[in-house]
Amino acid sequence: MSQVHDGLTSAGRFLLDTHAWIWMLMEPELLGRARALIEEPTTRLILSAVSSWEIAIKVSTGRLSLPDDIERYLPDQMDRLEVDRLGVEHHHAIRVASLPLHHRDPFDRLLVAQCLVEGLPILTADRAFDPYDCEVVRVG
């Protein structure tokens, strides 16, 4: 079972769930009290390639519209907001095999594996992360 916080935790390093990243870019008011944590200068935000992949799929299927071409927009925003990048490594993918099957979303399951392997809490509004043994900081 994860340890869940309400966004009022101390600064540190945090993995962004895909929707939290999209909210940061397009609707920061949806972040709720976690917005102060995100904007804290000592907070280091990390975006996984998993989220870029998920966003790319949403853009290509018409379920998400970005203000600029995805190939420019995402890297430019990561640079502008000083968001660190996390690639998907084999040990992340392999860790998915040992996760309990609480749900089947492949993006979320890989983000959970990255949280566990890298020892990172995740910033999310998604309660699907709660049953896993990773630290969750609630946004929204």
N, C-alpha and C positions, 0 to 999 in steps of 0.2 A: 504494500500500500504506500502511495506517495505521501510526501509531506507537502501540504498545500498552504500557501501564503496568500494574502489578499492584496499584494502589490505594495505593501508597506514594509518591505524588508530592506536590508542594507545593500548598498551598491556592491557590485562585483561583476562577474562574468555570467552572461545569460544567453542561452540559445533562444532565438525567436521562432515561434511557431509561424507558419505561413500567413495566417490571417492577422497576427499581431504585426507582422512586417507590412502587410498591405494597409492595415489601419494606420500605422505610423506615417505612411506615405500619403494616404488619401483622406483618412478620417480620424485624426489623432484624438478627437474628443471621445471616441469609443474606447480608448485605453483606460479610462477611469483614473483611479488613484495611482495606477502603475505608471501613468505618464510622468509623474514627478521622479520616479525611480529611473525611467528611461532617459530623462533629460539631465539626470545627475552627471556631472562631468567625470566622476570616477567610475561610472558604469561602463562596462565593455559589452557591447552587443555583438552577437555572432549570428550570421545567417548561413544556413546549410545549403549546399547545392541541391538538396532535396526540395527546398522551398522554391528555388529558381526553376527546377524541373516542374513542380506542381503549378507554378504561375504560368510557365510556358504552355502547359497543356490547357489551362483555363483560357489563356489568350487565344490559342489556336482553335479552340472550340467555340469561341465567342462568348464564354461565360464571364470573362473579365476584359475590361478595356483599360488600357494605360494611356497617359497623356502623351507618350512618345513611343517610338519603336522600342520593343523590349530589349533588343541587343544594345541599345544605348542607355535606355532609362534605368534598368536595374543596376548595372555597374556604376553609372553616374550617381545614383542615389546612395549606393553603398559607400562610394568615395566621399560624397558630400556629408553624409551622416557618420562617417568613420566607423562603419560596421565591418567587423572582421569576417572573413570567409572561412567556411569549413567545408572541405571536400568530402566526398563519400569514399571511404577506404574499405578494403576487403574485410578488415576486422569489424567495421560497423555493420556491413551487410551480413556477415556470419553471425553476429550477436542476435540478429532478428530471430534466428532459429530457436533460441532458448527462451524467447519471450512467451509468457502465457498468451493465449489467444482471446484476449478481452474484446478485441474488435479486429476487423480485417483491412482497415485503411492502410495501404502499403506506405504512404507518405508518413503518416503518424507513427507507424511501427518502426520505420527507419529513424525518425527523429527520436523516438524513445531509446532506441539502441545507441544512437550518438550521445544522448544525455548520459546514459549509463557508462559507456566506454570512456567518454571524456570527462565525466564527473561534473556536468553542467546542469543547473536548473533550467527549466524551460518557461518562457513567458507565453501564456496561452489563456484563452477563455474556454477552451475545449475540455469538457469534463471527461472525455475519453482517455486522457492521460492519467487521471486520478488512480485507477486500479494498479498502475505500474509502480515499480519501486524507484521512481525518479522524483526529484524535487520539482514542484510546480509552483510558479508564481502567477497568480490569477490577474489577468487584465480584463477590463470591461466592467 
